[in-house]
């Protein structure tokens, strides 16, 4: 599974992108479960965010969903954090 996160917004309005491919990883099942929960709670269109808040575009194997601060679910926040930390 290929997961791409694109973060926009924030005070400085700096875009940040990261991607991870879970194929062949020992923890791929955990990634898949987390990703399914995070994507299920996301929107198909970009939601209205708050001033200086971050907006996220999450693409999983070609399917794109959207979410934004401060209304991220715990699963969305965890997924975004993991991809931004471990992804390239």
Secondary structure as UniProt FT lines:
FT   STRAND          2..9
FT   TURN            10..13
FT   STRAND          16..21
FT   TURN            23..24
FT   TURN            26..27
FT   HELIX           28..40
FT   TURN            51..52
FT   STRAND          54..60
FT   TURN            61..62
FT   STRAND          63..68
FT   TURN            69..70
FT   HELIX           74..86
//
